Amino acid sequence: MSLSVLSRKEKERVIRRLLIQAPPGEFVNAFDDLCLLIRDEKLMHHQGECAGHQHCQKYCVPLSIDGNPVLLSHHNVMGDYRFFDYQSKLSFKFDLLQNQLKDIQSHGIIRNETEYLRNVVLCALKLYVSDHYPKGNCNVLRKTVKNKEFLIACIEDHSYETRDCWNGLWKSKWIFQINPFLTQVTGRIFVQAHFFKAVNLHIEISKDLKESLEIVNQAQLALSFARLVEEQENIFQVAVLEELQELSNEALRKILRRDLPVTRTLIDWQRILSDLNLVMYPKLGYVIYSRSVLCNWII
């Protein structure tokens, strides 16, 4: 159906749905492409603002305030398209299309034991992230639900290589209630990659976790929490790599005309050629061809 025959409300719904589906790092590209189709600057600006706000929450878009990293998520949303940062004590709007902070306002927060624990956990988490992520960001937020205090830790790292036709995102979220002796940590690790050179391939992998932590004091809790995150993310990373390798092997087997073993052993082709005295024979072309394209074996 042509966009010209859609009503304004239908256009708004289609535009917002398409923008929300944009992979991490590709929101602005999707917006620019839609502008060429819609040709309605006012409509696109409004829908881009709404969808951009949701995109920031969905993918923990990172930004910097006074040199400190801030991760945007639905946990630090204040309403009216505003976010709040506990570290700088500022609220603001963020224009994803312009990559710009707007309408910055200062706020006060209650400095209690929970706020002190938040800072201690943030310090421990920063040490872990700096050791394990090339350009990682992390943040720890506070939230009160029915008079119960919670801490929410978010981690994000990404590599947006549009020129090489791929983008990738790793993020995780960890929530636990502040209890006297024992608390349960609920976590979710999420990986998304988009390859668009020869094919349009989307990969999304996630895992939900629940673990318990004993609480002795604040320093012990922060260190134990950081170790828990490290352990679970390492397990997840190994599992993802093994799964992708198996997927790669399965794809290779389907391409081959015959079911050949995958030994992952380095073959010394020069030695084989010398031993068989094939250097000056026409079969040399066949041997080299077999090395470079394993799927073209000739019976």
C-alpha positions as CSV (number, residue, x, y, z in Angstrom):
1,M,0.0,0.0,0.0
2,S,1.3,3.5,-0.9
3,L,2.0,5.8,2.0
4,S,0.0,8.6,0.2
5,V,-3.3,6.7,0.8
6,L,-2.8,6.3,4.5
7,S,-4.5,8.7,7.0
8,R,-2.3,10.8,9.3
9,K,-2.9,8.5,12.3
10,E,-2.0,5.5,10.2
11,K,1.2,7.2,9.0
12,E,2.1,8.1,12.6
13,R,1.6,4.5,13.7
14,V,3.7,3.1,10.7
15,I,6.5,5.6,11.2
16,R,6.8,5.0,14.9
17,R,6.8,1.2,14.5
18,L,9.5,1.4,11.9
19,L,11.7,3.7,13.9
20,I,11.3,1.7,17.1
21,Q,12.4,-1.4,15.1
22,A,15.7,0.3,14.1
23,P,18.7,-1.7,15.3
24,P,21.1,-0.2,17.8
25,G,23.2,2.5,16.2
26,E,20.9,2.8,13.1
27,F,18.1,5.1,14.4
28,V,19.3,8.2,12.6
29,N,19.8,6.3,9.3
30,A,16.3,4.9,9.6
31,F,14.9,8.3,10.3
32,D,16.7,9.9,7.3
33,D,15.4,7.2,5.0
34,L,11.8,7.6,6.2
35,C,12.1,11.4,5.7
36,L,12.7,10.8,2.0
37,L,9.5,8.7,1.8
38,I,7.2,10.7,4.0
39,R,8.2,14.3,3.0
40,D,6.4,15.8,6.0
41,E,9.0,17.5,8.2
42,K,6.7,18.3,11.1
43,L,5.2,14.8,11.3
44,M,8.7,13.2,11.1
45,H,10.1,15.5,13.8
46,H,7.3,14.7,16.3
47,Q,7.4,10.9,15.6
48,G,11.2,10.9,15.7
49,E,11.2,12.6,19.1
50,C,8.7,10.0,20.5
51,A,10.4,7.0,18.9
52,G,13.9,8.3,19.8
53,H,12.9,8.5,23.5
54,Q,11.8,4.8,23.4
55,H,14.9,3.8,21.5
56,C,17.2,5.3,24.2
57,Q,15.4,3.3,26.9
58,K,15.3,0.1,24.9
59,Y,19.1,0.0,24.1
60,C,20.6,1.9,27.1
61,V,22.0,4.7,24.9
62,P,25.1,6.1,26.5
63,L,26.1,9.8,26.8
64,S,28.4,11.9,29.0
65,I,27.6,14.6,31.5
66,D,30.6,16.4,33.0
67,G,32.8,13.6,31.9
68,N,30.8,10.9,33.6
69,P,29.0,8.2,31.6
70,V,25.2,8.0,31.8
71,L,23.1,5.2,30.5
72,L,19.5,6.0,29.5
73,S,16.9,3.5,30.4
74,H,13.3,3.3,31.5
75,H,14.5,3.2,35.1
76,N,15.7,6.8,35.1
77,V,12.7,8.3,33.1
78,M,10.9,11.1,34.9
79,G,8.1,11.7,32.4
80,D,7.7,14.4,29.7
81,Y,10.6,12.8,27.8
82,R,13.0,13.6,30.6
83,F,15.8,11.5,32.2
84,F,17.4,11.8,35.6
85,D,21.1,11.1,36.4
86,Y,21.9,10.3,40.1
87,Q,25.6,11.0,39.7
88,S,25.3,14.6,38.4
89,K,21.8,15.1,40.1
90,L,20.6,16.6,36.8
91,S,17.4,16.0,34.8
92,F,17.4,16.6,31.0
93,K,15.9,15.8,27.7
94,F,18.0,14.1,25.1
95,D,17.6,14.6,21.4
96,L,18.8,11.4,19.8
97,L,18.6,12.8,16.2
98,Q,20.9,15.8,17.2
99,N,22.8,13.8,19.8
100,Q,22.2,16.8,22.2
101,L,21.2,17.4,25.8
102,K,18.4,19.9,26.3
103,D,16.5,21.6,29.1
104,I,19.0,20.6,31.8
105,Q,17.7,21.1,35.4
106,S,19.3,20.5,38.8
107,H,17.7,18.3,41.4
108,G,18.4,17.3,45.0
109,I,18.5,13.7,46.3
110,I,18.3,12.3,49.8
111,R,21.7,11.2,51.0
112,N,21.1,8.1,53.1
113,E,22.5,4.6,53.4
114,T,21.0,3.6,50.1
115,E,22.7,6.4,48.3
116,Y,26.0,5.5,49.9
117,L,25.6,1.9,48.9
118,R,24.8,2.9,45.4
119,N,28.1,4.7,45.1
120,V,30.0,1.8,46.5
121,V,28.4,-0.7,44.1
122,L,29.0,1.8,41.2
123,C,32.8,1.9,42.1
124,A,33.0,-1.9,42.1
125,L,31.1,-2.2,38.9
126,K,33.3,0.3,37.1
127,L,36.4,-1.7,38.0
128,Y,34.8,-4.8,36.4
129,V,33.7,-3.0,33.3
130,S,37.1,-1.3,32.7
131,D,38.7,-4.7,32.9
132,H,36.3,-6.6,30.6
133,Y,34.9,-4.1,28.0
134,P,36.9,-2.1,25.4
135,K,34.6,0.9,25.6
136,G,32.1,-0.1,28.2
137,N,29.7,2.1,30.2
138,C,27.9,1.3,33.5
139,N,25.5,3.1,35.8
140,V,23.8,2.3,39.1
141,L,20.3,3.7,39.9
142,R,18.0,3.8,42.9
143,K,14.4,3.0,42.8
144,T,11.7,2.9,45.6
145,V,8.7,0.6,45.0
146,K,6.1,0.3,47.8
147,N,8.6,1.6,50.4
148,K,11.2,-1.0,49.3
149,E,14.6,0.2,48.1
150,F,16.1,-1.3,45.0
151,L,19.4,-0.8,43.2
152,I,19.5,-1.2,39.4
153,A,22.9,-1.7,37.7
154,C,23.2,-1.3,33.9
155,I,26.1,-2.2,31.6
156,E,26.5,-1.3,28.0
157,D,29.1,-1.7,25.3
158,H,28.7,-1.4,21.5
159,S,30.6,-1.3,18.2
160,Y,28.9,0.5,15.4
161,E,30.8,-0.2,12.2
162,T,28.5,1.1,9.6
163,R,31.2,1.4,7.0
164,D,32.0,-2.3,7.4
165,C,28.2,-3.1,7.3
166,W,27.7,-4.4,10.8
167,N,26.6,-3.1,14.2
168,G,26.7,-4.8,17.6
169,L,25.5,-4.2,21.1
170,W,26.0,-5.9,24.5
171,K,23.9,-4.8,27.5
172,S,22.9,-6.2,30.8
173,K,20.7,-5.2,33.7
174,W,20.8,-6.3,37.3
175,I,18.3,-5.5,40.0
176,F,18.4,-6.4,43.7
177,Q,16.5,-5.3,46.8
178,I,18.4,-3.9,49.8
179,N,17.7,-6.4,52.6
180,P,19.5,-7.0,55.9
181,F,21.0,-10.5,55.3
182,L,20.1,-12.0,52.0
183,T,19.0,-10.6,48.6
184,Q,18.0,-12.0,45.3
185,V,19.7,-10.6,42.2
186,T,17.6,-10.6,39.0
187,G,19.6,-10.1,35.8
188,R,19.1,-10.1,32.0
189,I,22.0,-10.2,29.5
190,F,21.2,-9.1,25.9
191,V,23.3,-9.2,22.7
192,Q,22.2,-7.9,19.3
193,A,24.1,-7.8,16.1
194,H,23.1,-6.7,12.6
195,F,25.1,-7.6,9.4
196,F,24.0,-6.0,6.1
197,K,26.8,-6.4,3.6
198,A,25.8,-9.4,1.4
199,V,22.7,-10.3,3.5
200,N,20.4,-8.7,6.0
201,L,21.1,-10.8,9.1
202,H,19.8,-9.9,12.6
203,I,21.0,-11.8,15.7
204,E,19.4,-11.4,19.1
205,I,20.4,-13.5,22.1
206,S,19.3,-13.0,25.7
207,K,19.4,-14.8,29.0
208,D,17.5,-14.2,32.3
209,L,19.2,-15.0,35.6
210,K,18.3,-15.2,39.3
211,E,21.0,-15.6,42.0
212,S,21.2,-15.0,45.7
213,L,23.7,-12.9,47.6
214,E,24.5,-12.8,51.2
215,I,24.9,-9.4,52.8
216,V,27.5,-8.8,55.5
217,N,28.3,-5.1,54.9
218,Q,28.2,-2.7,52.0
219,A,31.8,-3.2,50.8
220,Q,31.3,-7.0,50.8
221,L,28.0,-6.7,49.0
222,A,29.5,-4.5,46.3
223,L,32.4,-6.9,45.7
224,S,30.2,-10.0,45.7
225,F,27.8,-8.4,43.3
226,A,30.6,-7.4,40.9
227,R,32.0,-11.0,41.0
228,L,28.5,-12.4,40.4
229,V,28.1,-10.2,37.3
230,E,31.5,-11.2,36.0
231,E,30.9,-14.9,36.5
232,Q,27.5,-14.9,34.8
233,E,28.5,-12.7,31.9
234,N,31.6,-14.9,31.3
235,I,29.4,-18.0,31.2
236,F,27.0,-16.3,28.8
237,Q,29.8,-15.2,26.5
238,V,31.4,-18.6,26.3
239,A,27.9,-20.2,25.6
240,V,27.2,-17.6,22.8
241,L,30.5,-18.2,21.1
242,E,30.0,-22.0,21.2
243,E,26.5,-21.6,19.8
244,L,27.7,-19.3,17.0
245,Q,30.5,-21.7,16.2
246,E,28.1,-24.6,16.0
247,L,25.8,-22.6,13.8
248,S,28.8,-21.8,11.5
249,N,29.7,-25.5,11.3
250,E,26.1,-26.4,10.5
251,A,26.0,-23.8,7.7
252,L,29.3,-25.1,6.3
253,R,28.0,-28.7,6.3
254,K,24.8,-27.7,4.4
255,I,27.0,-25.9,1.8
256,L,29.3,-28.9,1.2
257,R,28.3,-31.5,-1.5
258,R,29.6,-34.2,0.8
259,D,29.6,-34.4,4.6
260,L,33.2,-33.7,5.4
261,P,34.8,-33.7,8.9
262,V,35.7,-30.3,10.3
263,T,39.1,-30.9,12.1
264,R,40.3,-27.3,12.5
265,T,43.8,-28.6,11.8
266,L,46.4,-26.5,10.0
267,I,47.4,-28.2,6.7
268,D,50.9,-27.7,5.3
269,W,50.0,-27.5,1.6
270,Q,53.5,-26.8,0.5
271,R,54.8,-29.9,2.1
272,I,52.1,-32.0,0.6
273,L,52.8,-30.6,-2.9
274,S,56.5,-31.3,-2.5
275,D,55.9,-34.8,-1.2
276,L,53.6,-35.7,-4.1
277,N,55.8,-33.9,-6.7
278,L,52.8,-32.0,-8.0
279,V,54.5,-28.7,-8.5
280,M,55.0,-29.1,-12.2
281,Y,51.8,-31.0,-12.9
282,P,48.4,-29.8,-14.1
283,K,46.8,-31.3,-10.9
284,L,48.3,-28.4,-9.0
285,G,45.4,-26.2,-10.0
286,Y,43.0,-28.8,-8.6
287,V,44.9,-29.0,-5.3
288,I,44.9,-25.2,-4.8
289,Y,41.3,-25.0,-5.8
290,S,40.4,-27.7,-3.2
291,R,42.2,-25.7,-0.5
292,S,40.4,-22.4,-1.1
293,V,37.0,-23.7,-1.9
294,L,36.2,-26.9,0.1
295,C,32.7,-27.2,-1.2
296,N,33.8,-27.9,-4.8
297,W,35.2,-31.4,-4.4
298,I,35.2,-33.5,-7.7
299,I,34.7,-37.2,-7.5
